[in-house]
Amino acid sequence: MTIQTVATTPFAGQRPGTSGLRKKVTEFQQPGYLENFVESIFLTLGAGKCRHLVVGGDGRYFNREAIQTILRMAAAHGVERVLVGRGGIMSTPAVSCVIRKHACYGGIVLSASHNPGGIDGDFGIKYNTENGGPAPEKITDAIYEHTKTLSEYHISDAAPVDLDQLGTTRIENMTIEVIDPVLDYAELMKRLFDFDAIRALFASGFRMRFDAMHAVSGPYAKAVLEGILGAPAGTVVNGEPQEDFGGGHPDPNPVNAAELIAAMAGPDAPDFGAASDGDGDRNMIVGRGIAVTPSDSLAIIAANATVAPGYKGGITGIARSMPTSTAADRVAQALGISCFETPTGWKYFGNLMDANLATLCGEESYGTGSFHIREKDGLWAVLFWLNLLAVRKLSVEQIVREHWARFGRNYYSRHDYEAVDATAANAMMDALRERLPELAGQTLDGHHVSQADDFAYNDPVDGSTSTRQGIRIVMSDGSRIVLRLSGTGTEGATVRLYLERYEADSTRHDLDTQEALSGLAQVAENVSGLRRRTGRSEPTVVT
């Protein structure tokens, strides 16, 4: 084995987005493309500093090849030890768990999360730091700067490593340990939740359907739900990870998980339904005939946190991304704790949790988590709901309606306009920004605007500032319109329109969501000209 120095030239556009670098598989397959980005990671970390590393991915197409490249490059850069999931599999929450448990310097996660997979699909890579969370902007910016100036990369010429057998092997002076990707994660879940109560729930005849969407959460759900907790065989469906996610879109929402929604609305519906995404960090919670919005799920978990042993002492605070509904804010107020509003992206929650300012965090894009790791965690959220159902002995719908009766209902929806011409999308956002100063104080179709701004975040822990994080138009009754460009797509731009309306009157908690928000939707169109400017007559996806 020898370490080779390979001449290369920069590739344009390797700036990491909200969750790392995401591109089409065919872009990553270009000679040197992955190598350049990985080299930039190691250059940013510095020679000799990254001694212990975790590597894993969601099993999508190109996952195995990428891991082999990363291992050979890690050896060339003096990494001493790498923990890698068997088969190259490790969910994003599990990577965070393993980094923290084994005191690793960081980890490389191979995933495009909820994006489609397969040879014509998407691939992604991101670096997580020693706290287990996504790298902050100062690191991702440094990685990007290196990608623009690279002239060479370093890699061992070692043979491929057998990723399917547990045990250790070596490349150069580096030890590679292939580990059970589920074990450490499952042990952590046992410490957080009342597994005895959940076992008793399943033993009582309680029925559940967990749709793993042919993605990475399948092995975790089977091991924990069917193995440890005794749920009947077949509780986990679509549980084998596939390189193309079975041809589906591994995004757990009522559109892409329509099969689960239909099952939960049927005459023989299980008591509880759930789904997770490509890399296991998102979740959808479904009861008989009711899909729980992620914003409501965060608020309900916060309001009932002490039912789970890991949270018996209460929670120190809640954090939510700015576009997420304000339902959690009302719970925080009732509990007398802080609720932090951050930009979209889990990396912004890490500082708050490290400083013990927030225990629970959530994003409207079906991501919920807590201080136990530094990523959102799909199966964790499902286990919390199971613990809640076991203790409260109510149905999902009863728990949701009880919550609305106490705190009010936040009608909420996200309208996605995907693969929009980027120039048109940016022009729309720029034009709306110019209008913001004149909007405050206006009345728009009966809605009085109390605030209109481009959200900026000042981190209370490290003092950093993030600007241009999404346009907010807030009404005096608490209703909100939010517009932002997403950083998770790989084609054109994705425009996301968020609509929220608060309703305290419990007699008005049964309106159709889109009907309840139709007035705000029209205001949003009048103000932004979204459809006219993008040429889209309707959203690509409504959730």
Secondary structure as a PSIPRED ss2 file (coil, helix, strand):
# PSIPRED VFORMAT (PSIPRED V4.0)

   1 M C   1.000  0.000  0.000
   2 T C   1.000  0.000  0.000
   3 I E   0.000  0.000  1.000
   4 Q E   0.000  0.000  1.000
   5 T E   0.000  0.000  1.000
   6 V E   0.000  0.000  1.000
   7 A E   0.000  0.000  1.000
   8 T C   1.000  0.000  0.000
   9 T C   1.000  0.000  0.000
  10 P C   1.000  0.000  0.000
  11 F C   1.000  0.000  0.000
  12 A C   1.000  0.000  0.000
  13 G C   1.000  0.000  0.000
  14 Q C   1.000  0.000  0.000
  15 R C   1.000  0.000  0.000
  16 P C   1.000  0.000  0.000
  17 G E   0.000  0.000  1.000
  18 T C   1.000  0.000  0.000
  19 S C   1.000  0.000  0.000
  20 G E   0.000  0.000  1.000
  21 L E   0.000  0.000  1.000
  22 R E   0.000  0.000  1.000
  23 K E   0.000  0.000  1.000
  24 K E   0.000  0.000  1.000
  25 V H   0.000  1.000  0.000
  26 T H   0.000  1.000  0.000
  27 E H   0.000  1.000  0.000
  28 F H   0.000  1.000  0.000
  29 Q C   1.000  0.000  0.000
  30 Q C   1.000  0.000  0.000
  31 P C   1.000  0.000  0.000
  32 G C   1.000  0.000  0.000
  33 Y H   0.000  1.000  0.000
  34 L H   0.000  1.000  0.000
  35 E H   0.000  1.000  0.000
  36 N H   0.000  1.000  0.000
  37 F H   0.000  1.000  0.000
  38 V H   0.000  1.000  0.000
  39 E H   0.000  1.000  0.000
  40 S H   0.000  1.000  0.000
  41 I H   0.000  1.000  0.000
  42 F H   0.000  1.000  0.000
  43 L H   0.000  1.000  0.000
  44 T H   0.000  1.000  0.000
  45 L H   0.000  1.000  0.000
  46 G C   1.000  0.000  0.000
  47 A C   1.000  0.000  0.000
  48 G C   1.000  0.000  0.000
  49 K C   1.000  0.000  0.000
  50 C C   1.000  0.000  0.000
  51 R C   1.000  0.000  0.000
  52 H E   0.000  0.000  1.000
  53 L E   0.000  0.000  1.000
  54 V E   0.000  0.000  1.000
  55 V E   0.000  0.000  1.000
  56 G E   0.000  0.000  1.000
  57 G E   0.000  0.000  1.000
  58 D C   1.000  0.000  0.000
  59 G C   1.000  0.000  0.000
  60 R C   1.000  0.000  0.000
  61 Y C   1.000  0.000  0.000
  62 F C   1.000  0.000  0.000
  63 N H   0.000  1.000  0.000
  64 R H   0.000  1.000  0.000
  65 E H   0.000  1.000  0.000
  66 A H   0.000  1.000  0.000
  67 I H   0.000  1.000  0.000
  68 Q H   0.000  1.000  0.000
  69 T H   0.000  1.000  0.000
  70 I H   0.000  1.000  0.000
  71 L H   0.000  1.000  0.000
  72 R H   0.000  1.000  0.000
  73 M H   0.000  1.000  0.000
  74 A H   0.000  1.000  0.000
  75 A H   0.000  1.000  0.000
  76 A H   0.000  1.000  0.000
  77 H C   1.000  0.000  0.000
  78 G C   1.000  0.000  0.000
  79 V C   1.000  0.000  0.000
  80 E C   1.000  0.000  0.000
  81 R E   0.000  0.000  1.000
  82 V E   0.000  0.000  1.000
  83 L E   0.000  0.000  1.000
  84 V E   0.000  0.000  1.000
  85 G E   0.000  0.000  1.000
  86 R E   0.000  0.000  1.000
  87 G E   0.000  0.000  1.000
  88 G E   0.000  0.000  1.000
  89 I E   0.000  0.000  1.000
  90 M C   1.000  0.000  0.000
  91 S C   1.000  0.000  0.000
  92 T H   0.000  1.000  0.000
  93 P H   0.000  1.000  0.000
  94 A H   0.000  1.000  0.000
  95 V H   0.000  1.000  0.000
  96 S H   0.000  1.000  0.000
  97 C H   0.000  1.000  0.000
  98 V H   0.000  1.000  0.000
  99 I H   0.000  1.000  0.000
 100 R H   0.000  1.000  0.000
 101 K H   0.000  1.000  0.000
 102 H C   1.000  0.000  0.000
 103 A C   1.000  0.000  0.000
 104 C C   1.000  0.000  0.000
 105 Y C   1.000  0.000  0.000
 106 G E   0.000  0.000  1.000
 107 G E   0.000  0.000  1.000
 108 I E   0.000  0.000  1.000
 109 V E   0.000  0.000  1.000
 110 L E   0.000  0.000  1.000
 111 S C   1.000  0.000  0.000
 112 A C   1.000  0.000  0.000
 113 S C   1.000  0.000  0.000
 114 H C   1.000  0.000  0.000
 115 N C   1.000  0.000  0.000
 116 P C   1.000  0.000  0.000
 117 G C   1.000  0.000  0.000
 118 G C   1.000  0.000  0.000
 119 I C   1.000  0.000  0.000
 120 D C   1.000  0.000  0.000
 121 G C   1.000  0.000  0.000
 122 D E   0.000  0.000  1.000
 123 F E   0.000  0.000  1.000
 124 G E   0.000  0.000  1.000
 125 I E   0.000  0.000  1.000
 126 K E   0.000  0.000  1.000
 127 Y E   0.000  0.000  1.000
 128 N E   0.000  0.000  1.000
 129 T C   1.000  0.000  0.000
 130 E C   1.000  0.000  0.000
 131 N C   1.000  0.000  0.000
 132 G C   1.000  0.000  0.000
 133 G C   1.000  0.000  0.000
 134 P E   0.000  0.000  1.000
 135 A C   1.000  0.000  0.000
 136 P C   1.000  0.000  0.000
 137 E H   0.000  1.000  0.000
 138 K H   0.000  1.000  0.000
 139 I H   0.000  1.000  0.000
 140 T H   0.000  1.000  0.000
 141 D H   0.000  1.000  0.000
 142 A H   0.000  1.000  0.000
 143 I H   0.000  1.000  0.000
 144 Y H   0.000  1.000  0.000
 145 E H   0.000  1.000  0.000
 146 H H   0.000  1.000  0.000
 147 T H   0.000  1.000  0.000
 148 K C   1.000  0.000  0.000
 149 T C   1.000  0.000  0.000
 150 L C   1.000  0.000  0.000
 151 S C   1.000  0.000  0.000
 152 E E   0.000  0.000  1.000
 153 Y E   0.000  0.000  1.000
 154 H E   0.000  0.000  1.000
 155 I E   0.000  0.000  1.000
 156 S E   0.000  0.000  1.000
 157 D C   1.000  0.000  0.000
 158 A C   1.000  0.000  0.000
 159 A C   1.000  0.000  0.000
 160 P C   1.000  0.000  0.000
 161 V C   1.000  0.000  0.000
 162 D C   1.000  0.000  0.000
 163 L C   1.000  0.000  0.000
 164 D C   1.000  0.000  0.000
 165 Q C   1.000  0.000  0.000
 166 L C   1.000  0.000  0.000
 167 G E   0.000  0.000  1.000
 168 T E   0.000  0.000  1.000
 169 T E   0.000  0.000  1.000
 170 R E   0.000  0.000  1.000
 171 I E   0.000  0.000  1.000
 172 E C   1.000  0.000  0.000
 173 N C   1.000  0.000  0.000
 174 M E   0.000  0.000  1.000
 175 T E   0.000  0.000  1.000
 176 I E   0.000  0.000  1.000
 177 E E   0.000  0.000  1.000
 178 V E   0.000  0.000  1.000
 179 I E   0.000  0.000  1.000
 180 D C   1.000  0.000  0.000
 181 P C   1.000  0.000  0.000
 182 V C   1.000  0.000  0.000
 183 L H   0.000  1.000  0.000
 184 D H   0.000  1.000  0.000
 185 Y H   0.000  1.000  0.000
 186 A H   0.000  1.000  0.000
 187 E H   0.000  1.000  0.000
 188 L H   0.000  1.000  0.000
 189 M H   0.000  1.000  0.000
 190 K H   0.000  1.000  0.000
 191 R H   0.000  1.000  0.000
 192 L H   0.000  1.000  0.000
 193 F C   1.000  0.000  0.000
 194 D C   1.000  0.000  0.000
 195 F H   0.000  1.000  0.000
 196 D H   0.000  1.000  0.000
 197 A H   0.000  1.000  0.000
 198 I H   0.000  1.000  0.000
 199 R H   0.000  1.000  0.000
 200 A H   0.000  1.000  0.000
 201 L H   0.000  1.000  0.000
 202 F H   0.000  1.000  0.000
 203 A H   0.000  1.000  0.000
 204 S C   1.000  0.000  0.000
 205 G C   1.000  0.000  0.000
 206 F C   1.000  0.000  0.000
 207 R C   1.000  0.000  0.000
 208 M E   0.000  0.000  1.000
 209 R E   0.000  0.000  1.000
 210 F E   0.000  0.000  1.000
 211 D E   0.000  0.000  1.000
 212 A C   1.000  0.000  0.000
 213 M C   1.000  0.000  0.000
 214 H C   1.000  0.000  0.000
 215 A C   1.000  0.000  0.000
 216 V C   1.000  0.000  0.000
 217 S H   0.000  1.000  0.000
 218 G H   0.000  1.000  0.000
 219 P H   0.000  1.000  0.000
 220 Y H   0.000  1.000  0.000
 221 A H   0.000  1.000  0.000
 222 K H   0.000  1.000  0.000
 223 A H   0.000  1.000  0.000
 224 V H   0.000  1.000  0.000
 225 L H   0.000  1.000  0.000
 226 E H   0.000  1.000  0.000
 227 G H   0.000  1.000  0.000
 228 I H   0.000  1.000  0.000
 229 L C   1.000  0.000  0.000
 230 G C   1.000  0.000  0.000
 231 A C   1.000  0.000  0.000
 232 P C   1.000  0.000  0.000
 233 A C   1.000  0.000  0.000
 234 G C   1.000  0.000  0.000
 235 T C   1.000  0.000  0.000
 236 V E   0.000  0.000  1.000
 237 V E   0.000  0.000  1.000
 238 N C   1.000  0.000  0.000
 239 G C   1.000  0.000  0.000
 240 E C   1.000  0.000  0.000
 241 P C   1.000  0.000  0.000
 242 Q C   1.000  0.000  0.000
 243 E C   1.000  0.000  0.000
 244 D C   1.000  0.000  0.000
 245 F H   0.000  1.000  0.000
 246 G H   0.000  1.000  0.000
 247 G H   0.000  1.000  0.000
 248 G C   1.000  0.000  0.000
 249 H C   1.000  0.000  0.000
 250 P C   1.000  0.000  0.000
 251 D C   1.000  0.000  0.000
 252 P C   1.000  0.000  0.000
 253 N C   1.000  0.000  0.000
 254 P C   1.000  0.000  0.000
 255 V C   1.000  0.000  0.000
 256 N C   1.000  0.000  0.000
 257 A C   1.000  0.000  0.000
 258 A H   0.000  1.000  0.000
 259 E H   0.000  1.000  0.000
 260 L H   0.000  1.000  0.000
 261 I H   0.000  1.000  0.000
 262 A H   0.000  1.000  0.000
 263 A H   0.000  1.000  0.000
 264 M H   0.000  1.000  0.000
 265 A H   0.000  1.000  0.000
 266 G C   1.000  0.000  0.000
 267 P C   1.000  0.000  0.000
 268 D C   1.000  0.000  0.000
 269 A C   1.000  0.000  0.000
 270 P C   1.000  0.000  0.000
 271 D C   1.000  0.000  0.000
 272 F E   0.000  0.000  1.000
 273 G E   0.000  0.000  1.000
 274 A E   0.000  0.000  1.000
 275 A E   0.000  0.000  1.000
 276 S E   0.000  0.000  1.000
 277 D C   1.000  0.000  0.000
 278 G C   1.000  0.000  0.000
 279 D C   1.000  0.000  0.000
 280 G C   1.000  0.000  0.000
 281 D C   1.000  0.000  0.000
 282 R C   1.000  0.000  0.000
 283 N E   0.000  0.000  1.000
 284 M E   0.000  0.000  1.000
 285 I E   0.000  0.000  1.000
 286 V E   0.000  0.000  1.000
 287 G E   0.000  0.000  1.000
 288 R C   1.000  0.000  0.000
 289 G C   1.000  0.000  0.000
 290 I E   0.000  0.000  1.000
 291 A E   0.000  0.000  1.000
 292 V E   0.000  0.000  1.000
 293 T C   1.000  0.000  0.000
 294 P H   0.000  1.000  0.000
 295 S H   0.000  1.000  0.000
 296 D H   0.000  1.000  0.000
 297 S H   0.000  1.000  0.000
 298 L H   0.000  1.000  0.000
 299 A H   0.000  1.000  0.000
 300 I H   0.000  1.000  0.000
 301 I H   0.000  1.000  0.000
 302 A H   0.000  1.000  0.000
 303 A H   0.000  1.000  0.000
 304 N C   1.000  0.000  0.000
 305 A H   0.000  1.000  0.000
 306 T H   0.000  1.000  0.000
 307 V H   0.000  1.000  0.000
 308 A C   1.000  0.000  0.000
 309 P H   0.000  1.000  0.000
 310 G H   0.000  1.000  0.000
 311 Y H   0.000  1.000  0.000
 312 K C   1.000  0.000  0.000
 313 G C   1.000  0.000  0.000
 314 G C   1.000  0.000  0.000
 315 I C   1.000  0.000  0.000
 316 T C   1.000  0.000  0.000
 317 G E   0.000  0.000  1.000
 318 I E   0.000  0.000  1.000
 319 A E   0.000  0.000  1.000
 320 R E   0.000  0.000  1.000
 321 S E   0.000  0.000  1.000
 322 M C   1.000  0.000  0.000
 323 P C   1.000  0.000  0.000
 324 T C   1.000  0.000  0.000
 325 S C   1.000  0.000  0.000
 326 T C   1.000  0.000  0.000
 327 A H   0.000  1.000  0.000
 328 A H   0.000  1.000  0.000
 329 D H   0.000  1.000  0.000
 330 R H   0.000  1.000  0.000
 331 V H   0.000  1.000  0.000
 332 A H   0.000  1.000  0.000
 333 Q H   0.000  1.000  0.000
 334 A H   0.000  1.000  0.000
 335 L H   0.000  1.000  0.000
 336 G C   1.000  0.000  0.000
 337 I C   1.000  0.000  0.000
 338 S E   0.000  0.000  1.000
 339 C E   0.000  0.000  1.000
 340 F E   0.000  0.000  1.000
 341 E E   0.000  0.000  1.000
 342 T E   0.000  0.000  1.000
 343 P C   1.000  0.000  0.000
 344 T C   1.000  0.000  0.000
 345 G C   1.000  0.000  0.000
 346 W C   1.000  0.000  0.000
 347 K H   0.000  1.000  0.000
 348 Y H   0.000  1.000  0.000
 349 F H   0.000  1.000  0.000
 350 G H   0.000  1.000  0.000
 351 N H   0.000  1.000  0.000
 352 L H   0.000  1.000  0.000
 353 M H   0.000  1.000  0.000
 354 D H   0.000  1.000  0.000
 355 A C   1.000  0.000  0.000
 356 N C   1.000  0.000  0.000
 357 L C   1.000  0.000  0.000
 358 A C   1.000  0.000  0.000
 359 T C   1.000  0.000  0.000
 360 L E   0.000  0.000  1.000
 361 C E   0.000  0.000  1.000
 362 G E   0.000  0.000  1.000
 363 E E   0.000  0.000  1.000
 364 E C   1.000  0.000  0.000
 365 S C   1.000  0.000  0.000
 366 Y C   1.000  0.000  0.000
 367 G E   0.000  0.000  1.000
 368 T E   0.000  0.000  1.000
 369 G E   0.000  0.000  1.000
 370 S E   0.000  0.000  1.000
 371 F C   1.000  0.000  0.000
 372 H C   1.000  0.000  0.000
 373 I C   1.000  0.000  0.000
 374 R C   1.000  0.000  0.000
 375 E C   1.000  0.000  0.000
 376 K C   1.000  0.000  0.000
 377 D C   1.000  0.000  0.000
 378 G H   0.000  1.000  0.000
 379 L H   0.000  1.000  0.000
 380 W H   0.000  1.000  0.000
 381 A H   0.000  1.000  0.000
 382 V H   0.000  1.000  0.000
 383 L H   0.000  1.000  0.000
 384 F H   0.000  1.000  0.000
 385 W H   0.000  1.000  0.000
 386 L H   0.000  1.000  0.000
 387 N H   0.000  1.000  0.000
 388 L H   0.000  1.000  0.000
 389 L H   0.000  1.000  0.000
 390 A H   0.000  1.000  0.000
 391 V H   0.000  1.000  0.000
 392 R H   0.000  1.000  0.000
 393 K C   1.000  0.000  0.000
 394 L C   1.000  0.000  0.000
 395 S C   1.000  0.000  0.000
 396 V H   0.000  1.000  0.000
 397 E H   0.000  1.000  0.000
 398 Q H   0.000  1.000  0.000
 399 I H   0.000  1.000  0.000
 400 V H   0.000  1.000  0.000
 401 R H   0.000  1.000  0.000
 402 E H   0.000  1.000  0.000
 403 H H   0.000  1.000  0.000
 404 W H   0.000  1.000  0.000
 405 A H   0.000  1.000  0.000
 406 R H   0.000  1.000  0.000
 407 F H   0.000  1.000  0.000
 408 G C   1.000  0.000  0.000
 409 R E   0.000  0.000  1.000
 410 N E   0.000  0.000  1.000
 411 Y E   0.000  0.000  1.000
 412 Y E   0.000  0.000  1.000
 413 S E   0.000  0.000  1.000
 414 R E   0.000  0.000  1.000
 415 H E   0.000  0.000  1.000
 416 D E   0.000  0.000  1.000
 417 Y E   0.000  0.000  1.000
 418 E E   0.000  0.000  1.000
 419 A E   0.000  0.000  1.000
 420 V E   0.000  0.000  1.000
 421 D C   1.000  0.000  0.000
 422 A H   0.000  1.000  0.000
 423 T H   0.000  1.000  0.000
 424 A H   0.000  1.000  0.000
 425 A H   0.000  1.000  0.000
 426 N H   0.000  1.000  0.000
 427 A H   0.000  1.000  0.000
 428 M H   0.000  1.000  0.000
 429 M H   0.000  1.000  0.000
 430 D H   0.000  1.000  0.000
 431 A H   0.000  1.000  0.000
 432 L H   0.000  1.000  0.000
 433 R H   0.000  1.000  0.000
 434 E H   0.000  1.000  0.000
 435 R H   0.000  1.000  0.000
 436 L H   0.000  1.000  0.000
 437 P H   0.000  1.000  0.000
 438 E H   0.000  1.000  0.000
 439 L H   0.000  1.000  0.000
 440 A C   1.000  0.000  0.000
 441 G C   1.000  0.000  0.000
 442 Q C   1.000  0.000  0.000
 443 T E   0.000  0.000  1.000
 444 L E   0.000  0.000  1.000
 445 D C   1.000  0.000  0.000
 446 G C   1.000  0.000  0.000
 447 H E   0.000  0.000  1.000
 448 H E   0.000  0.000  1.000
 449 V E   0.000  0.000  1.000
 450 S E   0.000  0.000  1.000
 451 Q E   0.000  0.000  1.000
 452 A E   0.000  0.000  1.000
 453 D E   0.000  0.000  1.000
 454 D E   0.000  0.000  1.000
 455 F C   1.000  0.000  0.000
 456 A C   1.000  0.000  0.000
 457 Y E   0.000  0.000  1.000
 458 N E   0.000  0.000  1.000
 459 D C   1.000  0.000  0.000
 460 P C   1.000  0.000  0.000
 461 V C   1.000  0.000  0.000
 462 D C   1.000  0.000  0.000
 463 G C   1.000  0.000  0.000
 464 S C   1.000  0.000  0.000
 465 T E   0.000  0.000  1.000
 466 S E   0.000  0.000  1.000
 467 T C   1.000  0.000  0.000
 468 R C   1.000  0.000  0.000
 469 Q C   1.000  0.000  0.000
 470 G C   1.000  0.000  0.000
 471 I E   0.000  0.000  1.000
 472 R E   0.000  0.000  1.000
 473 I E   0.000  0.000  1.000
 474 V E   0.000  0.000  1.000
 475 M E   0.000  0.000  1.000
 476 S C   1.000  0.000  0.000
 477 D C   1.000  0.000  0.000
 478 G C   1.000  0.000  0.000
 479 S C   1.000  0.000  0.000
 480 R E   0.000  0.000  1.000
 481 I E   0.000  0.000  1.000
 482 V E   0.000  0.000  1.000
 483 L E   0.000  0.000  1.000
 484 R E   0.000  0.000  1.000
 485 L E   0.000  0.000  1.000
 486 S E   0.000  0.000  1.000
 487 G C   1.000  0.000  0.000
 488 T C   1.000  0.000  0.000
 489 G C   1.000  0.000  0.000
 490 T C   1.000  0.000  0.000
 491 E C   1.000  0.000  0.000
 492 G C   1.000  0.000  0.000
 493 A E   0.000  0.000  1.000
 494 T E   0.000  0.000  1.000
 495 V E   0.000  0.000  1.000
 496 R E   0.000  0.000  1.000
 497 L E   0.000  0.000  1.000
 498 Y E   0.000  0.000  1.000
 499 L E   0.000  0.000  1.000
 500 E E   0.000  0.000  1.000
 501 R E   0.000  0.000  1.000
 502 Y E   0.000  0.000  1.000
 503 E E   0.000  0.000  1.000
 504 A C   1.000  0.000  0.000
 505 D C   1.000  0.000  0.000
 506 S H   0.000  1.000  0.000
 507 T H   0.000  1.000  0.000
 508 R H   0.000  1.000  0.000
 509 H C   1.000  0.000  0.000
 510 D C   1.000  0.000  0.000
 511 L C   1.000  0.000  0.000
 512 D C   1.000  0.000  0.000
 513 T H   0.000  1.000  0.000
 514 Q H   0.000  1.000  0.000
 515 E H   0.000  1.000  0.000
 516 A H   0.000  1.000  0.000
 517 L C   1.000  0.000  0.000
 518 S H   0.000  1.000  0.000
 519 G H   0.000  1.000  0.000
 520 L H   0.000  1.000  0.000
 521 A H   0.000  1.000  0.000
 522 Q H   0.000  1.000  0.000
 523 V H   0.000  1.000  0.000
 524 A H   0.000  1.000  0.000
 525 E H   0.000  1.000  0.000
 526 N H   0.000  1.000  0.000
 527 V H   0.000  1.000  0.000
 528 S H   0.000  1.000  0.000
 529 G C   1.000  0.000  0.000
 530 L H   0.000  1.000  0.000
 531 R H   0.000  1.000  0.000
 532 R H   0.000  1.000  0.000
 533 R H   0.000  1.000  0.000
 534 T H   0.000  1.000  0.000
 535 G C   1.000  0.000  0.000
 536 R C   1.000  0.000  0.000
 537 S C   1.000  0.000  0.000
 538 E C   1.000  0.000  0.000
 539 P C   1.000  0.000  0.000
 540 T C   1.000  0.000  0.000
 541 V E   0.000  0.000  1.000
 542 V E   0.000  0.000  1.000
 543 T C   1.000  0.000  0.000
